[in-house]
């Protein structure tokens, strides 16, 4: 279990008893995007269990977690990627947000370009 202390402006101090880390949150209260430990998580309190069961993990993992600027695209269509590979680097609120491969696969399409401002939920990459 961890202690979470709000610091304001969407920043939180997370203490697990041994280590302190920062977490960042953005978005409306019913669908918060959380950036923590190099990963992005979505907490959506409005979805029912049955609807959530039909959502594929790629839907969230390959989308922009918050309004951000695409600063780097590390992959090309047809390229093989391994789970955890950094495919796209976003920048928001002076922090880098890597979009990492949620699984092994091949890049099917890239739906953004460097310098583009993307909105939350916008699909950036599609894997086969």
C-alpha positions as CSV (number, residue, x, y, z in Angstrom):
1,X,0.0,0.0,0.0
2,X,1.2,3.5,-0.8
3,X,0.7,6.9,0.7
4,X,-0.4,9.5,-1.9
5,X,-0.1,13.2,-1.1
6,X,-1.6,15.8,-3.4
7,X,1.0,18.6,-4.3
8,X,-1.3,20.7,-6.4
9,X,-1.5,21.3,-10.2
10,X,-2.1,17.6,-10.9
11,X,1.1,16.4,-9.1
12,X,1.1,13.8,-6.4
13,X,3.8,12.4,-4.1
14,X,3.7,8.6,-3.9
15,X,5.5,6.9,-1.0
16,X,5.5,3.1,-0.8
17,X,7.4,2.9,2.5
18,X,10.8,2.8,0.9
19,X,10.8,5.1,-2.2
20,X,9.2,8.4,-3.1
21,X,8.0,9.1,-6.7
22,X,6.0,11.7,-8.4
23,X,2.8,11.0,-10.3
24,X,1.0,13.4,-12.6
25,X,-2.8,13.5,-13.3
26,X,-4.8,15.3,-16.0
27,X,-8.3,15.1,-17.4
28,X,-11.8,15.2,-15.9
29,X,-12.4,13.4,-12.5
30,X,-14.3,10.6,-14.1
31,X,-11.5,9.7,-16.6
32,X,-8.2,10.7,-15.1
33,X,-5.0,10.1,-17.1
34,X,-2.2,9.2,-14.7
35,X,1.5,9.3,-15.6
36,X,3.6,7.3,-13.1
37,X,6.7,5.3,-13.3
38,X,7.2,5.9,-17.1
39,X,3.7,4.6,-17.9
40,X,0.3,6.1,-18.5
41,X,-2.8,4.8,-16.8
42,X,-6.5,5.7,-17.2
43,X,-8.9,5.7,-14.3
44,X,-12.4,5.7,-15.7
45,X,-15.1,5.5,-13.0
46,X,-18.0,5.7,-15.6
47,X,-17.4,2.4,-17.4
48,X,-19.4,-0.6,-16.4
49,X,-17.6,-3.9,-16.0
50,X,-19.2,-5.4,-19.1
51,X,-18.2,-2.5,-21.3
52,X,-14.7,-2.5,-20.0
53,X,-14.3,-6.2,-20.8
54,X,-14.7,-5.3,-24.5
55,X,-12.1,-2.6,-24.6
56,X,-8.7,-3.7,-25.9
57,X,-5.6,-2.6,-24.0
58,X,-4.2,-1.2,-27.2
59,X,-7.0,1.4,-27.3
60,X,-5.6,3.2,-24.3
61,X,-1.9,2.3,-24.6
62,X,-1.5,3.7,-28.1
63,X,-3.4,6.9,-27.5
64,X,-2.4,10.4,-26.2
65,X,-3.0,10.5,-22.4
66,X,-3.5,14.2,-22.3
67,X,-3.1,17.2,-24.6
68,X,0.5,16.9,-25.8
69,X,2.9,17.7,-28.6
70,X,4.5,14.9,-30.6
71,X,8.3,15.5,-30.3
72,X,9.7,12.2,-31.7
73,X,8.5,9.2,-33.6
74,X,10.8,6.2,-33.2
75,X,9.0,3.7,-35.4
76,X,7.9,3.3,-39.0
77,X,5.0,1.4,-40.6
78,X,6.0,-2.3,-41.0
79,X,8.6,-2.1,-38.2
80,X,8.6,-5.0,-35.6
81,X,8.4,-3.8,-32.0
82,X,8.7,-5.6,-28.7
83,X,6.6,-4.9,-25.6
84,X,7.9,-1.8,-23.8
85,X,9.7,-0.3,-26.8
86,X,9.3,3.5,-26.9
87,X,7.5,4.2,-30.1
88,X,6.5,7.9,-29.8
89,X,7.6,10.6,-27.4
90,X,5.1,13.2,-26.4
91,X,5.7,16.4,-24.3
92,X,3.1,17.9,-22.0
93,X,3.4,20.2,-19.0
94,X,7.2,20.1,-19.3
95,X,7.4,16.3,-19.0
96,X,8.1,13.6,-21.5
97,X,5.4,11.0,-22.0
98,X,6.6,7.9,-23.9
99,X,4.1,5.9,-25.8
100,X,5.4,2.3,-25.4
101,X,4.4,-0.9,-27.2
102,X,1.9,-2.7,-24.9
103,X,2.8,-6.0,-26.6
104,X,5.0,-7.4,-29.3
105,X,3.8,-6.6,-32.8
106,X,4.3,-4.9,-36.0
107,X,3.5,-1.2,-36.6
108,X,0.5,-1.0,-38.9
109,X,0.0,2.8,-39.1
110,X,1.2,6.0,-37.5
111,X,-1.5,8.6,-37.1
112,X,0.5,11.6,-36.0
113,X,3.6,13.6,-37.0
114,X,6.4,15.4,-35.1
115,X,5.3,18.8,-34.0
116,X,1.6,18.0,-34.0
117,X,-0.6,18.8,-31.0
118,X,-2.7,15.8,-30.1
119,X,-5.7,15.5,-27.8
120,X,-6.5,13.0,-25.1
121,X,-7.6,9.6,-26.5
122,X,-6.3,10.3,-29.9
123,X,-4.9,7.1,-31.4
124,X,-1.3,7.7,-32.4
125,X,-0.1,4.2,-33.5
126,X,-1.8,1.0,-34.6
127,X,-0.3,-2.4,-34.1
128,X,-1.0,-5.6,-36.0
